[in-house]
Amino acid sequence: MRNVHLIAGAFGIIAGLGLAGTADAGTCMSVNAKGVANNVAKATALAQVNLQEKAKRRGGKVTQASTNCVPGPAGTVCNISAVVCPK
């Protein structure tokens, strides 16, 4: 009976390692980009360009993004928070 438990435990560990190896957890990363301009459209466009440059440097593509624009002392400030994952 002891041998059966040891063998079952070994298979459980091997199966767990196999599943952990195939999961892509931790490969995507959070990225923030910023754009400042005199209006929302220009600030958003600048932030999007900044985001695409950061995604390209990391060798990935943007999968999710949210944009937040607020008035600031130098004009409108748009921040994009995004998730970049490998291509």
Secondary structure in CASP SS format (residue, H / E / C, confidence):
PFRMAT SS
TARGET T0000
AUTHOR 0000-0000-0000
METHOD secondary structure of the structure
MODEL  1
M C 1.00
R H 1.00
N H 1.00
V H 1.00
H H 1.00
L H 1.00
I H 1.00
A H 1.00
G H 1.00
A H 1.00
F H 1.00
G H 1.00
I H 1.00
I H 1.00
A H 1.00
G H 1.00
L H 1.00
G H 1.00
L H 1.00
A H 1.00
G H 1.00
T H 1.00
A C 1.00
D C 1.00
A C 1.00
G C 1.00
T C 1.00
C C 1.00
M E 1.00
S E 1.00
V E 1.00
N E 1.00
A E 1.00
K E 1.00
G E 1.00
V E 1.00
A E 1.00
N C 1.00
N C 1.00
V H 1.00
A H 1.00
K H 1.00
A H 1.00
T H 1.00
A H 1.00
L H 1.00
A H 1.00
Q H 1.00
V H 1.00
N H 1.00
L H 1.00
Q H 1.00
E H 1.00
K H 1.00
A H 1.00
K H 1.00
R H 1.00
R C 1.00
G C 1.00
G E 1.00
K E 1.00
V E 1.00
T E 1.00
Q E 1.00
A E 1.00
S E 1.00
T E 1.00
N E 1.00
C E 1.00
V E 1.00
P E 1.00
G E 1.00
P C 1.00
A C 1.00
G E 1.00
T E 1.00
V E 1.00
C E 1.00
N E 1.00
I E 1.00
S E 1.00
A E 1.00
V E 1.00
V E 1.00
C E 1.00
P E 1.00
K C 1.00
END
